Amino acid sequence: MFPDKGPPPEVQERTAAECRPYRNSGGRVRSPLLTVFGGPRVAQAVSLLCRRLPSLLILGSGKEWDVEDNVPITEPLCLPPSQVLRPPPSVLPFEPLVLPGYPGYCTEYSDLERRLDMQRLGRNNGRYCGETIEIGSVLQRLEAVGSHHKWTIEHLELPGMERLLALSRTPSTVTKRVYVSAGIHGDEPAGPLAVCQLLEEDNWPSSVGIWICPCLNPSGFRLNSRENAQKADLNRDYWHLESDEVARHVAWLEKQPTFDVTLCLHEDWEAQGFYLYELNPDETPSLAEPIINAVAEVCPIDRSSTIEGWPADNGVLRPPFRPEERPGWPEAFYLVLNKCRQSYTLETPSDYPLKTRVQAQVVALRQVLESLAR
């Protein structure tokens, strides 16, 4: 879509200082994070891609457009230079001025797309404020794909019309067993979508048995809420088993074999990047660093020395395993005490594009499966 070389004829000479506040025809004052200089051809090439940014301003050919609100700009705000707001380097690691075809800038659509995929959106504010999913449709899709690929499908009935979905795949020769859960918090959509993508790809190691609970909190997803419809945080209920969802889930787990590795797919609305918790009391060879290295290709890693109050080492947290000191058990505690001695809780940063977070979960799961199949 971009020209092979040189700027399109309608590109006008402007300076980066024009990345300044403006008022659109809807009356909203905006401050763009990215300014694209060009006319209709350039706008057509990047507008859909850049909708993920909090604001995009397209300049050129006498027509200026606010892409996110999909309305024209009627009142550029000509402020003094001291008040001009420019994108900080931490927001966009490349030039705010994008001239397709010019050396030194994003000359490939795929390059621009990748750079944007690796940027925070800045939408989360005190909670998750990003893209949501229609969980009923996702569960129908999961069940249809699982059935098509001959997975064993179980419905864990709950009071009322609600139920949980469980899938399992047990090859004739099983050398390793993996359990995966997702969707225990209703404001963490990447996990169920990652499971769905892997089921659709249908590329599983021939010797690895897999058990999956793709959405443990369907009522929370309908509310875009961490808690379920009864305001319970399910991931703090694996000792007392007071919620219907957790009680039914544990009853199902008790009927399953022990696992070699368990993976709990989560998201963190405050995170700076991907990170994971490892519970490995028997000090089995760790999968944490291979997971981090694989995910780093598709999603930023949180390299902070402290995450969620725990010491962290390049995105890996290994908190002491002391369940007696924590009455509100997460699922991982129950799993390590009853089903598996090596558990990973994967946390994607939910202030990044949903596509990026789904891919991070997919890559992490693939890495674990490949490691176990060797």
ABEGO torsion letter per residue (X at the ends): XBBABEBBAABBBBBAAABBBBBBAAGBBBBBABBBBEBAAAAAAAAAAAAABABBBBBEGGBBBBAAAGBBBABBBBBBAAABBBBBAAABABBABBBBGBBGBBABAAAAAAAAAABBAGABBGBBABBBBBAAAAAAAAAAAAAAAGBBBBBBBBBEABBBBBBBBBBABBABBBBBBBGABAABAAAAAAAAAAAAAGBBBAABBBBBBABABAAAAAAGBABBAAGBBAAAAAAAGABAAAAAAAAAAAABBBBABBBBBBBBAABABBBBBBBBAAGBBBAAAAAAAAAAAABBBBABABBGGBBBBGGBBBBBBBAAABABBBAAAAAAAAABABBBBBBBBAABBAAAAAAAAAAAAAAAAAAAAX
